Amino acid sequence: MAGGPDHERGVSPKRVVIVLEYTGSVKDYIAASQDHGSVFSVPEQCPHPDCRAAGCLIRWGTYTRTAITGEADYRLPIQRVRCKACGRTHSLLPD
């Protein structure tokens, strides 16, 4: 099930995860998201292979994920974006 059930049926996934480079620590990421509301700018283009519309992504809320380090467990806020052209949502994840 590497691609998930949608890929097995030949259907494009509804969401695409966007992994963005973040050079700071987990603590830096949390602090930056608290100070600025979001760590990453919205990508210019929809990442979904069936869309690729430019200038159509908007911020669409957040959710939390847990990051486990040797030091502690952290709750990371993850920004979601939505494409106004295709209606799909995507997550902006730090690498």
C-alpha positions as CSV (number, residue, x, y, z in Angstrom):
1,M,0.0,0.0,0.0
2,A,2.9,2.4,-0.7
3,G,0.7,4.8,-2.6
4,G,-2.5,4.2,-0.6
5,P,-5.9,3.0,-1.8
6,D,-6.5,6.0,-4.2
7,H,-3.3,5.2,-6.2
8,E,-4.2,1.5,-6.4
9,R,-7.6,2.4,-8.0
10,G,-5.8,4.8,-10.4
11,V,-7.3,7.9,-8.6
12,S,-5.2,11.0,-7.9
13,P,-4.9,11.7,-4.1
14,K,-7.0,14.6,-2.8
15,R,-4.2,15.9,-0.7
16,V,-0.5,16.4,-1.3
17,V,2.0,17.0,1.5
18,I,4.5,19.7,0.8
19,V,7.8,19.2,2.6
20,L,9.7,22.4,3.0
21,E,13.3,22.9,4.2
22,Y,13.5,24.3,7.8
23,T,17.1,24.7,9.1
24,G,16.2,25.4,12.7
25,S,15.5,23.1,15.6
26,V,12.1,21.8,16.7
27,K,12.0,24.5,19.4
28,D,12.9,27.2,16.8
29,Y,10.0,26.1,14.6
30,I,7.5,26.2,17.5
31,A,8.8,29.7,18.6
32,A,8.7,31.0,15.0
33,S,5.1,29.8,14.5
34,Q,4.0,31.4,17.8
35,D,5.8,34.7,16.9
36,H,4.8,35.0,13.2
37,G,1.6,32.8,12.9
38,S,3.2,30.7,10.2
39,V,6.8,29.7,9.5
40,F,6.4,29.2,5.7
41,S,5.1,31.4,3.0
42,V,2.4,30.0,0.8
43,P,3.8,28.1,-2.3
44,E,3.3,29.8,-5.6
45,Q,1.8,26.7,-7.3
46,C,-0.7,24.0,-6.4
47,P,1.4,20.8,-6.0
48,H,-1.3,18.4,-7.1
49,P,-0.4,16.8,-10.5
50,D,-3.9,17.3,-11.9
51,C,-4.0,21.0,-11.1
52,R,-0.7,22.9,-10.8
53,A,-2.6,26.3,-10.8
54,A,-0.4,29.3,-10.0
55,G,-1.3,31.9,-7.4
56,C,-4.4,30.0,-6.1
57,L,-3.2,28.6,-2.7
58,I,-4.6,30.2,0.4
59,R,-4.0,29.5,4.1
60,W,-6.6,27.0,5.4
61,G,-6.1,26.5,9.1
62,T,-3.7,24.4,11.1
63,Y,-3.5,21.1,12.9
64,T,-0.9,19.7,15.2
65,R,1.6,16.8,14.8
66,T,3.9,15.3,17.4
67,A,7.7,15.5,17.0
68,I,9.6,13.1,19.2
69,T,13.2,13.9,19.9
70,G,15.7,12.4,22.4
71,E,14.9,15.4,24.6
72,A,11.1,15.6,24.6
73,D,7.8,15.2,22.7
74,Y,6.7,18.4,21.0
75,R,3.4,19.5,19.5
76,L,4.1,21.2,16.1
77,P,1.5,23.5,14.4
78,I,1.2,22.5,10.8
79,Q,-0.1,25.0,8.3
80,R,-2.7,23.8,5.8
81,V,-3.3,25.5,2.4
82,R,-6.2,25.1,0.0
83,C,-6.2,25.6,-3.8
84,K,-9.0,27.9,-4.9
85,A,-8.8,26.3,-8.4
86,C,-9.2,22.6,-7.6
87,G,-10.4,22.8,-3.9
88,R,-7.8,20.3,-2.6
89,T,-6.0,20.9,0.7
90,H,-2.3,20.4,1.3
91,S,-0.1,20.5,4.4
92,L,3.2,22.5,4.7
93,L,5.5,20.2,6.7
94,P,9.0,21.1,8.0
95,D,11.7,18.6,6.9
